[in-house]
Amino acid sequence: METEKTYDLELAQRLYLEYYAMCFWHMKPDLVVNQDAIPAVLKGFTNFWPTPRVVRCGRTCGDGEE
């Protein structure tokens, strides 16, 4: 049985808005981060600004593990 990953959408939305100019300039500025947008958000972070905070978000948002 496959379990669905859990995402911290509120955290992902806050970080998306906070880092929009650095990591997401190529995406819609008014994007509402939902389950479907998480892979693009994580890709933007890892490609453009792989900081410890973003890595922690990736663990929280991406795979549900700490």
C-alpha positions in Angstrom: 0.0 0.0 0.0 1.5 3.3 -1.1 1.3 6.1 1.5 0.9 9.7 0.3 3.6 12.1 1.3 2.7 15.0 3.6 3.8 18.5 2.7 4.0 21.6 4.8 2.1 23.8 2.3 2.1 26.9 4.6 5.9 26.8 5.0 6.3 26.2 1.2 4.1 29.2 0.4 5.9 31.5 2.8 9.3 30.4 1.4 8.1 30.8 -2.1 7.0 34.4 -1.5 10.1 35.2 0.5 12.6 33.8 -2.1 10.6 34.6 -5.2 13.1 37.1 -6.7 16.0 34.8 -6.2 14.6 31.4 -7.0 11.3 31.7 -8.7 11.4 34.7 -11.0 10.5 32.5 -13.9 7.2 31.3 -12.2 3.9 33.1 -11.6 4.4 35.6 -8.7 0.9 34.8 -7.4 1.3 31.1 -7.5 -0.7 29.3 -4.8 1.6 26.5 -3.6 -0.4 23.2 -3.5 0.6 19.5 -3.6 1.1 19.7 -7.4 3.5 22.7 -7.1 5.8 21.2 -4.5 8.2 19.5 -6.9 8.7 22.8 -8.8 9.2 24.7 -5.6 11.8 22.2 -4.3 13.5 22.3 -7.7 13.7 26.1 -7.6 15.2 26.0 -4.2 17.8 23.3 -4.9 18.8 24.8 -8.3 19.1 28.4 -7.2 19.7 28.6 -3.4 20.5 25.4 -1.5 20.8 26.8 2.0 20.3 24.8 5.2 16.9 26.3 5.7 15.8 25.2 2.3 17.2 21.7 2.8 15.2 21.5 6.0 12.1 22.6 4.1 12.8 19.9 1.5 12.8 17.3 4.3 9.6 18.7 5.7 7.9 19.3 2.3 9.5 16.7 0.2 9.7 13.4 2.0 8.0 13.9 5.4 11.2 13.0 7.3 13.3 15.1 9.6 
